[in-house]
Amino acid sequence: MKKTYDAIIIGGGVIGGSILYELTKRGLRVLLLEQGRLVRGASSAAAGMIAAQTEFDADGPLFRLALQSRSIFQEKVEELQQFSKLNVGYVKSGIIKVATQAEEITRLHRMNQAHQSVGERSSWLSTVQLRSMEPNVNINAIVSALLHERDAQIIAPNWSHAYLEASRALGATILENIDIIQLSLNKNQIRGVETSVGIFSSENVILATGVNKPNDRICKQLQFDWPVFPVKGEAFSVRSADSIINHSIVASNVYLVPKSDGRIIVGATMQPNQYDFEVDTQSINTLLQRAVQLVPSIQAYEIESTWAGHRPTTPDHLPLLGELKSINGMFIANGFFRNGILMSPIAGELMAALVSKTAWNSNFDLKPFDPHRFTNQVAKGTLIP
Ligand SMILES: Cc1cc2nc3c(=O)[nH]c(=O)nc-3n(C[C@H](O)[C@H](O)[C@H](O)COP(=O)(O)OP(=O)(O)OC[C@H]3O[C@@H](n4cnc5c(N)ncnc54)[C@H](O)[C@@H]3O)c2cc1C
């Protein structure tokens, strides 16, 4: 096995995978190291919505990045399916955002205005239109509905594996069950990583570890206070032979996502700072009741599976993207919160451009995603997740 690489990525979720793919595609020799098995973190728990409009009700840097990511999804799907031979279940039927309380209508209007101001399309659905698009929806539970036609969805674990398998097919090396012991440094230049199976050398190392903080020794070497914390989410799926719903339907406290493999994913709870994987019966019951309120016929189907995952986020819920000031060649790509699947295409391209020092085809200001933006709060002890 080669021991020297152009770049080493730590973390085998969708973000590590997307960076691996983009760097490998650009002809770099890249190694990805995963501490456990691939795609067992948040990327396996995601509902897979590509909700660039549905998730954002105001303009802002992440919204702009999300739109850009969504705009390149189709081409990535084609590439990844070709190289990985995996079906990623990409469905471009749009997402319906619904208001179930009169108070939520104002927010929906604000969302619509924000999207239209940047030229994005969305359509208000009349009761007749909604009923014809979704005959099984309980019209009485919905006070307003907005269709985001360009939003889409994908099978998140397949998508994450497709990034990794496509990279492997293009020549990347991926190792699982590896313990990273410490970084190899020469003054303030990264030289590689020391692991349970030996030393791997590289002048570029990228941390894409999701909610997992690196060990204390590495944190000390990084001179970087870890501002990533988890927001635990529980979800469940039912399987139905008939298609009960045709679009993803998102309300303020529940969503239903019909997958191309016949499942409907219903999610998800939001519990900050919870690291456990327990699935609480009460949480699932609450989600089920809310789902039944919107789509009564879902109660005829048995729950097939329940799970919990941890969305990696930061105090301002924006990601951390870039090179660390303390160590040349040490990068971080983390904190994608509720949208890591949506953001994976652009995260891969952007990080590949930064690492390979090539121009990124965009006039994007990356300052809002500066990994060091919490440094002052950390120093004052006011970094509150
Ligand atoms: C219930 C739920 C629903 C969601 N729905 C959506 C959705 O519909 N759309 C969307 O876009 N996003 C969604 N998300 C968010 C999305 O899942 C995350 O933003 C995304 O998966 C984060 O990817 P990641 O690669 O950063 O982290 P992860 O997938 O957690 O991957 C990190 C990897 O790094 C590895 N690692 C950690 N530490 C080390 C170490 N020291 N050495 C080696 N490896 C290490 C871990 O084992 C893990 O495999 C959802 C999340 C949840 C929980």
The ligand as a MOL file (V3000), in Angstrom:
LIG
                    3D

  0  0  0     0  0            999 V3000
M  V30 BEGIN CTAB
M  V30 COUNTS 53 58 0 0 0
M  V30 BEGIN ATOM
M  V30 1 C -32.7150 12.2220 11.2930 0
M  V30 2 C -31.8850 13.0180 10.3140 0
M  V30 3 C -32.4560 13.4320 9.1200 0
M  V30 4 C -31.7040 14.1720 8.2100 0
M  V30 5 N -32.2690 14.5060 7.0160 0
M  V30 6 C -31.5460 15.2010 6.0970 0
M  V30 7 C -32.1140 15.5140 4.8270 0
M  V30 8 O -33.2670 15.1850 4.5360 0
M  V30 9 N -31.3360 16.2160 3.9380 0
M  V30 10 C -30.0650 16.5980 4.2210 0
M  V30 11 O -29.4220 17.2390 3.3800 0
M  V30 12 N -29.4830 16.2900 5.4210 0
M  V30 13 C -30.2090 15.6060 6.3550 0
M  V30 14 N -29.6470 15.3000 7.5760 0
M  V30 15 C -28.3120 15.8390 7.8930 0
M  V30 16 C -27.1940 15.0060 7.2900 0
M  V30 17 O -27.4230 13.6650 7.6160 0
M  V30 18 C -25.8410 15.4620 7.8640 0
M  V30 19 O -25.6820 16.8620 7.7170 0
M  V30 20 C -24.6810 14.7720 7.0970 0
M  V30 21 O -24.9090 13.3920 6.9930 0
M  V30 22 C -23.3510 15.0290 7.8010 0
M  V30 23 O -22.3650 14.2870 7.1210 0
M  V30 24 P -20.8890 14.1600 7.6880 0
M  V30 25 O -20.1090 13.3890 6.6800 0
M  V30 26 O -20.4040 15.4950 8.1170 0
M  V30 27 O -21.0530 13.3240 9.0430 0
M  V30 28 P -21.2410 11.7580 9.2660 0
M  V30 29 O -22.1520 11.1530 8.2880 0
M  V30 30 O -21.5920 11.5890 10.6980 0
M  V30 31 O -19.8030 11.1630 8.9780 0
M  V30 32 C -18.6880 11.4110 9.8050 0
M  V30 33 C -17.8210 10.1700 9.7660 0
M  V30 34 O -16.5760 10.4640 10.3920 0
M  V30 35 C -16.1780 9.3190 11.1340 0
M  V30 36 N -15.2310 9.7510 12.1530 0
M  V30 37 C -15.4950 10.5180 13.2440 0
M  V30 38 N -14.3700 10.6980 13.9740 0
M  V30 39 C -13.3720 10.0310 13.3340 0
M  V30 40 C -11.9960 9.8220 13.6060 0
M  V30 41 N -11.4020 10.3650 14.6770 0
M  V30 42 N -11.2830 9.0690 12.7680 0
M  V30 43 C -11.8800 8.5170 11.6580 0
M  V30 44 N -13.1750 8.6680 11.3520 0
M  V30 45 C -13.9100 9.4150 12.1710 0
M  V30 46 C -17.4970 8.8060 11.7180 0
M  V30 47 O -17.3770 7.4680 12.1480 0
M  V30 48 C -18.4220 8.9930 10.5420 0
M  V30 49 O -18.4350 7.8650 9.6940 0
M  V30 50 C -30.3580 14.5320 8.4950 0
M  V30 51 C -29.7880 14.0860 9.6840 0
M  V30 52 C -30.5250 13.3560 10.5920 0
M  V30 53 C -29.8740 12.8790 11.8620 0
M  V30 END ATOM
M  V30 BEGIN BOND
M  V30 1 1 1 2
M  V30 2 1 2 3
M  V30 3 2 2 52
M  V30 4 2 3 4
M  V30 5 1 4 5
M  V30 6 1 4 50
M  V30 7 2 5 6
M  V30 8 1 6 7
M  V30 9 1 6 13
M  V30 10 2 7 8
M  V30 11 1 7 9
M  V30 12 1 9 10
M  V30 13 2 10 11
M  V30 14 1 10 12
M  V30 15 2 12 13
M  V30 16 1 13 14
M  V30 17 1 14 15
M  V30 18 1 14 50
M  V30 19 1 15 16
M  V30 20 1 16 17
M  V30 21 1 16 18
M  V30 22 1 18 19
M  V30 23 1 18 20
M  V30 24 1 20 21
M  V30 25 1 20 22
M  V30 26 1 22 23
M  V30 27 1 23 24
M  V30 28 2 24 25
M  V30 29 1 24 26
M  V30 30 1 24 27
M  V30 31 1 27 28
M  V30 32 2 28 29
M  V30 33 1 28 30
M  V30 34 1 28 31
M  V30 35 1 31 32
M  V30 36 1 32 33
M  V30 37 1 33 34
M  V30 38 1 33 48
M  V30 39 1 34 35
M  V30 40 1 35 36
M  V30 41 1 35 46
M  V30 42 1 36 37
M  V30 43 1 36 45
M  V30 44 2 37 38
M  V30 45 1 38 39
M  V30 46 1 39 40
M  V30 47 2 39 45
M  V30 48 1 40 41
M  V30 49 2 40 42
M  V30 50 1 42 43
M  V30 51 2 43 44
M  V30 52 1 44 45
M  V30 53 1 46 47
M  V30 54 1 46 48
M  V30 55 1 48 49
M  V30 56 2 50 51
M  V30 57 1 51 52
M  V30 58 1 52 53
M  V30 END BOND
M  V30 END CTAB
M  END
